[in-house]
Structure formats: C-alpha cells, structure tokens
Amino acid sequence: MVLTGTWPDAAGRPRTVRMTYTPEADGAVRQVAEASYDSGTSWTLDFDYTYRRIGRATNRSSSMGTNSD
C-alpha cells in the first residue's frame, strides 16, 4: 500500500510525502517514508521501519488500573 500527500517539514516548508507499506514473508510489515521537495521528481529517504509482532499480552496493569486481553 502506498499513501502520498503533502506534509510540512519541521521548518514549515511544504513537501510531498510517500509512505509505502509492504508485508514481509515472515508476517512483518515494512514502512518506508520518503519526501520530495520537487513534486515527486526526486525522493529522499526519511525512515525505513520494520514492524514485527512480539506476542500477545495476557495480563497488563498500569497506574490507571488492570487491563486483561
């Protein structure tokens, strides 16, 4: 899946941002973010993340109370 839109950078300059999500063979999902200041003629890598499932929590508690899944 690819999502593209306009998003200002930290200095407020407009840029086109492209997020690409790719499922991996092991069940992970890769997210690549790229930015363009020239309407998509050239792209610069912002980040490249991989998300992996770590397991399901069966009992979690916090200062707000107990939450069971």
Secondary structure, DSSP 4 states (H G I P E B T S, - for coil): -EEEEE---TTS---EEEEEEEE-TTS-EEEEEEEESSTTSS-EEEEEEEE------SEEEETTEEEE-
